[in-house]
Amino acid sequence: MVLKKDKKKVLGEVFDDARVLGFLNVEQRNGVDIDFDTLEKAYRGMTAENFVTFVKFFKQEGRNLDAENADGLTLLQVISQHRHAGEYIEALKAHGANY
């Protein structure tokens, strides 16, 4: 799987709490940790401001910020290589994610 190294900004969408909460409902895919998949989809589909809110809700549900992908990497490890991921990294760390 090839991952883009740059985060594209999402423009024009309004993300109220209901919209942010909708990202918590990702369907399970075979062989993919549901928590990693959920975090990655939120990262790719939200601005940093919305992602901060999402991570708060994610943790409130008792979900795992240190879930790993098929390569054994957490989202924090994956996005640490992305130039524009600073605010996303801060949000994950602030809620207890580890490298």
Contacts in CASP RR format, 6 or more apart in sequence:
PFRMAT RR
TARGET T0000
AUTHOR 0000-0000-0000
METHOD contacts of the structure
MODEL  1
MVLKKDKKKVLGEVFDDARVLGFLNVEQRNGVDIDFDTLEKAYRGMTAEN
FVTFVKFFKQEGRNLDAENADGLTLLQVISQHRHAGEYIEALKAHGANY
1 70 0 8 1.000
3 78 0 8 1.000
4 82 0 8 1.000
5 81 0 8 1.000
5 82 0 8 1.000
5 83 0 8 1.000
6 82 0 8 1.000
6 83 0 8 1.000
6 84 0 8 1.000
7 43 0 8 1.000
7 44 0 8 1.000
7 79 0 8 1.000
7 82 0 8 1.000
7 83 0 8 1.000
7 84 0 8 1.000
7 85 0 8 1.000
7 88 0 8 1.000
9 47 0 8 1.000
10 45 0 8 1.000
10 46 0 8 1.000
10 47 0 8 1.000
13 19 0 8 1.000
15 46 0 8 1.000
15 47 0 8 1.000
15 50 0 8 1.000
15 53 0 8 1.000
17 53 0 8 1.000
17 57 0 8 1.000
20 46 0 8 1.000
20 50 0 8 1.000
20 53 0 8 1.000
20 54 0 8 1.000
20 57 0 8 1.000
21 57 0 8 1.000
23 38 0 8 1.000
23 41 0 8 1.000
23 42 0 8 1.000
23 45 0 8 1.000
23 46 0 8 1.000
23 54 0 8 1.000
24 38 0 8 1.000
24 54 0 8 1.000
24 57 0 8 1.000
24 58 0 8 1.000
24 61 0 8 1.000
24 63 0 8 1.000
26 34 0 8 1.000
26 37 0 8 1.000
26 38 0 8 1.000
26 41 0 8 1.000
28 34 0 8 1.000
28 37 0 8 1.000
29 37 0 8 1.000
31 70 0 8 1.000
32 69 0 8 1.000
32 70 0 8 1.000
33 64 0 8 1.000
33 67 0 8 1.000
33 68 0 8 1.000
33 69 0 8 1.000
34 67 0 8 1.000
35 58 0 8 1.000
35 63 0 8 1.000
35 64 0 8 1.000
35 65 0 8 1.000
35 67 0 8 1.000
36 67 0 8 1.000
36 68 0 8 1.000
36 69 0 8 1.000
36 74 0 8 1.000
36 75 0 8 1.000
38 58 0 8 1.000
38 63 0 8 1.000
39 58 0 8 1.000
39 65 0 8 1.000
39 67 0 8 1.000
39 75 0 8 1.000
40 69 0 8 1.000
40 75 0 8 1.000
40 78 0 8 1.000
42 51 0 8 1.000
42 54 0 8 1.000
42 55 0 8 1.000
42 58 0 8 1.000
43 51 0 8 1.000
43 75 0 8 1.000
43 79 0 8 1.000
43 85 0 8 1.000
43 88 0 8 1.000
46 54 0 8 1.000
48 86 0 8 1.000
48 87 0 8 1.000
48 88 0 8 1.000
48 91 0 8 1.000
49 87 0 8 1.000
51 87 0 8 1.000
51 88 0 8 1.000
51 91 0 8 1.000
52 87 0 8 1.000
52 91 0 8 1.000
52 94 0 8 1.000
55 65 0 8 1.000
55 91 0 8 1.000
55 92 0 8 1.000
55 94 0 8 1.000
55 95 0 8 1.000
56 95 0 8 1.000
58 65 0 8 1.000
58 95 0 8 1.000
59 65 0 8 1.000
59 95 0 8 1.000
59 96 0 8 1.000
65 74 0 8 1.000
65 75 0 8 1.000
65 76 0 8 1.000
65 92 0 8 1.000
65 95 0 8 1.000
65 96 0 8 1.000
65 97 0 8 1.000
65 98 0 8 1.000
66 74 0 8 1.000
66 76 0 8 1.000
66 97 0 8 1.000
66 98 0 8 1.000
67 74 0 8 1.000
67 75 0 8 1.000
68 74 0 8 1.000
69 75 0 8 1.000
69 78 0 8 1.000
74 97 0 8 1.000
74 98 0 8 1.000
74 99 0 8 1.000
75 92 0 8 1.000
75 97 0 8 1.000
76 89 0 8 1.000
76 92 0 8 1.000
76 93 0 8 1.000
76 97 0 8 1.000
76 98 0 8 1.000
76 99 0 8 1.000
77 99 0 8 1.000
79 85 0 8 1.000
79 88 0 8 1.000
79 89 0 8 1.000
80 89 0 8 1.000
80 99 0 8 1.000
END
